[in-house]
Amino acid sequence: MLIVPEREIADLMTREAAFDAVEKVFAAMASGDAYNFPVIREAIGHEDALYGFKGGFDRAGLTLGLKAGGYWPNNLERHGLINHQSTVFLFDADTGMVKAMVGGNLLTALRTAAASSVSIKHLARRDAKVLGMVGAGHQATFQLRAALEQRAFEKVIGWNYHPEMLPRIEKVAAEAGVPFEAVELDGMREADVIISITSAYAASLMAKHVSPGCHVACMGTDTKGKQEVEAALLARATVFTDEIAQSVTIGEAQHAIAEGLIGESDIAQLGAVINGTLPGRTSQEQITLFDGTGVGLQDLAVAASVVALAVEKGAAIEVDF
Ligand code: NAD
């Protein structure tokens, strides 16, 4: 068995490799070559932790496995550790033997940023110039860094519920040489692409804040009850997702569905656009919206990719098992 420890991931994994892995697995999901197993998520009654498993099988890439982990809210304060903890296990699809154990913390941020980037590549207008950020937490910095590579953005505008956090994303924009401006939500009308990545349980971004032609990537809503954008925005937009079953239950679409504004058949898989079986954006005025709920196959895809890189660079630890 190979081990790729968390501490090695930053040196091994690139944004490009994460992007490729996620784009391929979204395509495989849409063509029926890959599927996600039902998600398990449990409040374990200890340390207020939420623990669970996300798994799947990609027949095309022969990637089989699961991500185990969750959220320990007291980690930072009590143990000096980050609150989200996860590990990916990969198995040999021919024999069932364990193949690799891979640190999953940084990979989660990279694969989530890759998902919105893949949506920008396939759905945003080619001439997009202004990138809007709603959110400035841990994931937001990864999201922004990856998104800036997808179009020739000339400006980043940002809004956050806690404005004191905005310098975190301003720093990322500055590193990329792109000017940053803090705006009110009304100011988001200037954006050609908006990424929302917050842990909110009520909408911040309303339909009136989004201009025609904008692409919106909703990345924060991954649980029942969470919500980042007004349900009416989904009714106005052409909606895409990573996985429809998750979009309607734990994704941003759960609210528009519950309010009867859209039906399940109004949501398309981004992978079908990647495969060319569905059109993506069909006009300059259309609003496209990607509901990125986060699937286990994304984790497996980036983990398999980092294992290959670790083997190539001699950084994988081999143990008899
Ligand atoms: P974080 O705690 O670092 O940041 C939270 C962000 O949400 C901050 O910008 C904060 O200001 C904002 N926020 C908090 N309360 C808010 C409110 N009431 N209204 C509006 N904004 C509010 O969290 P993070 O690690 O950046 O994660 C952000 C979200 O992304 C979480 O909901 C997390 O579960 C989700 N997530 C999704 C995926 C996926 O695949 N889709 C993957 C990882 C994380």
Residues whose N, C-alpha, C, O or C-beta is under 5 A from the ligand:
A	BS01	NAD	T112 G135 A136 G137 H138 Q139 A140 N160 Y161 H162 I197 T198 S199 A200 Y201 A202 S204 M219 G220 D222 G292 T293 G294
